[in-house]
């Protein structure tokens, strides 16, 4: 099945692939899309480190991560990491038996691991972890997306439009490597279509490891 090309869906705007970039590339009101959440979390911290205000769209995504952390009932972060590994192994095995994609499971585990790694040395507790997760995810209820850079999964961006859209790590995550069945591949193609049609004026493909320091 052929990949949907962005220029076919955005004939009046511009489509670019940018190699190295600086923080000046990202301006308030623009959106950064990725198929998975974990790369967005990592990129959000890269932006914040460079004084670029940003948040990730989807408070429910953060709530799901918080629920998972609480469910594991860890005494500390080391205990949490070990229990997270056990949980992931068990749930992936179940998903494989049920012929379900484990993509979301790996994504959730990667998100939690990144939040753990991002904690300061003087705040490495489970409570601090939960607070960080809650702070990072927002909803569009207050209409504040124009005042910062918004990061969003493609799923969450359905129905939304932005003047400038950056697609993060497209070649790495889209389509998902876990899409094995024909119906799953069709879903992935539909998701790609959603991603490349969110831009009203400018569509830009970027890689997460291309910061020009």
C-alpha positions in Angstrom: 0.0 0.0 0.0 1.4 3.4 -0.9 2.1 6.0 1.7 -0.1 9.1 1.4 2.0 12.0 0.3 1.5 15.3 2.1 1.7 17.5 -1.0 -1.4 15.7 -2.3 -3.4 17.0 0.7 -2.0 20.4 1.1 -1.7 21.8 -2.5 -1.9 25.5 -1.6 0.5 25.4 1.4 4.2 24.5 1.8 5.7 21.1 2.7 9.2 20.9 4.1 11.7 18.5 5.6 14.0 20.3 7.9 17.3 18.8 9.1 19.0 20.7 11.9 16.9 23.3 13.7 16.9 25.6 16.8 14.3 26.7 19.2 13.4 29.7 17.0 11.7 27.3 14.6 8.8 26.6 17.0 6.4 29.5 17.7 3.2 29.8 19.8 0.2 28.5 18.0 2.0 25.8 16.1 1.5 22.1 16.8 3.9 19.2 16.9 2.3 15.9 16.0 3.5 12.4 16.5 1.9 9.0 16.4 3.1 8.0 19.9 3.0 9.9 23.2 6.5 9.0 24.5 8.4 10.9 21.8 6.2 14.0 22.5 7.1 13.8 26.2 10.8 13.7 25.4 10.5 16.5 22.9 8.4 18.7 25.2 11.3 18.6 27.7 13.7 19.5 25.0 11.5 22.6 24.2 11.2 23.6 27.9 14.9 23.3 28.4 15.2 25.9 25.6 12.6 28.2 27.2 9.9 27.3 24.6 6.5 27.2 26.5 4.7 24.0 25.6 2.2 21.4 26.8 0.9 18.1 25.5 -2.7 17.9 24.5 -4.8 15.3 26.3 -5.3 15.4 30.0 -6.9 12.0 29.8 -3.6 10.6 28.5 -1.9 11.9 31.6 -4.7 10.5 33.7 -4.1 7.1 32.3 -0.4 7.2 33.1 -1.2 8.4 36.6 -3.7 5.6 37.0 -1.1 3.0 35.9 1.6 4.4 38.3 -0.9 4.2 41.2 -2.0 0.7 40.2 1.5 -0.6 40.5 1.6 0.5 44.2 5.4 1.1 44.2 7.2 2.0 47.4 9.8 4.1 45.4 11.0 4.8 41.9 13.3 1.8 41.8 10.4 -0.4 42.8 8.2 1.3 40.3 10.7 0.6 37.5 10.8 -3.1 38.3 7.0 -3.4 38.6 6.6 -1.5 35.4 8.8 -4.0 33.6 6.8 -6.9 35.0 3.5 -5.2 34.0 4.7 -4.6 30.5 5.9 -8.1 30.0 2.6 -9.6 31.2 0.4 -7.2 29.2 2.4 -7.6 26.0 2.1 -11.4 26.3 -1.7 -11.0 26.7 -1.9 -8.7 23.7 0.0 -11.1 21.6 -2.3 -14.0 22.6 -5.3 -11.9 21.7 -3.8 -10.7 18.5 -3.8 -7.1 19.7 -1.1 -4.5 19.0 1.2 -3.9 22.0 2.0 -0.4 20.7 0.1 1.5 23.4 1.6 -0.6 26.1 5.1 0.1 25.1 4.2 3.8 24.6 2.8 4.1 28.1 5.9 2.3 29.7 8.2 4.6 27.7 6.4 7.7 28.9 6.7 6.7 32.5 10.3 5.8 32.2 11.1 9.2 30.6 9.2 11.1 33.3 11.3 9.1 35.9 14.5 10.0 34.2 13.6 13.7 34.0 13.1 14.1 37.8 15.6 16.2 39.6 17.9 14.5 42.1 16.2 16.2 45.0 12.7 15.2 43.9 12.9 11.6 43.0 9.8 10.3 44.6 6.6 8.7 43.2 4.6 11.7 44.3 6.9 14.0 42.4 6.5 11.8 39.4 2.7 12.0 39.5 2.9 15.8 39.8 5.1 16.1 36.8 2.8 13.9 34.7 -0.2 15.9 35.7 1.4 19.2 34.9 2.5 18.2 31.4 -0.9 17.3 29.9 -3.6 19.8 29.2 -7.0 20.1 27.4 -8.1 22.8 25.0 -10.9 23.8 27.3 -9.4 27.2 28.1 -8.5 28.1 24.5 -4.9 28.7 25.3 -3.3 26.7 22.5 -2.3 29.9 20.7 -0.1 31.1 23.5 2.3 28.1 23.5 3.6 25.3 21.3 1.2 22.4 21.5 2.3 18.8 21.2 -0.3 16.2 20.3 -0.7 12.7 19.2 -2.3 12.4 15.8 -5.3 10.8 17.4 -5.9 13.8 19.6 -5.5 16.2 16.7 -8.5 14.8 14.8 -10.8 17.6 13.9 -8.3 20.3 14.7 -6.4 22.6 12.3 -3.3 24.7 12.7 -1.5 27.2 10.5 1.8 25.4 11.1 2.1 21.7 11.8 5.3 19.8 12.6 5.3 16.0 12.2 7.8 14.5 14.6 9.7 11.3 13.6 7.3 10.4 10.9 9.6 7.7 9.3 10.2 6.1 12.7 6.6 5.8 13.9 4.2 6.0 10.9 3.0 3.5 10.0 3.3 1.6 13.3 5.6 -1.5 13.1 3.0 -3.4 15.1 0.4 -3.0 12.4 0.4 -6.6 11.0 -3.1 -7.2 9.9 -4.6 -5.7 6.8 -7.3 -3.8 8.8 -4.5 -2.4 11.1 -2.6 -1.2 8.1 -5.7 0.5 6.8 -6.0 2.3 10.2 -2.4 3.4 10.0 -2.9 4.9 6.5 -6.0 6.7 7.8 -4.0 8.1 10.7 -1.3 9.3 8.3 -4.0 11.1 6.3 -5.2 12.8 9.5 -1.6 13.9 10.3 -0.8 15.5 7.0 -4.1 17.3 6.7 -4.0 19.2 10.0 -1.9 22.0 8.4 -3.6 25.0 6.9 -0.5 26.8 5.6 2.8 25.0 6.5 3.6 21.3 7.0 7.1 20.5 8.3 8.7 17.1 8.9 11.3 17.0 11.7 13.4 14.4 13.6 13.6 14.6 17.3 17.4 14.2 17.4 18.2 17.1 15.1 18.8 20.0 17.5 21.4 22.4 16.3 23.2 23.5 19.5 
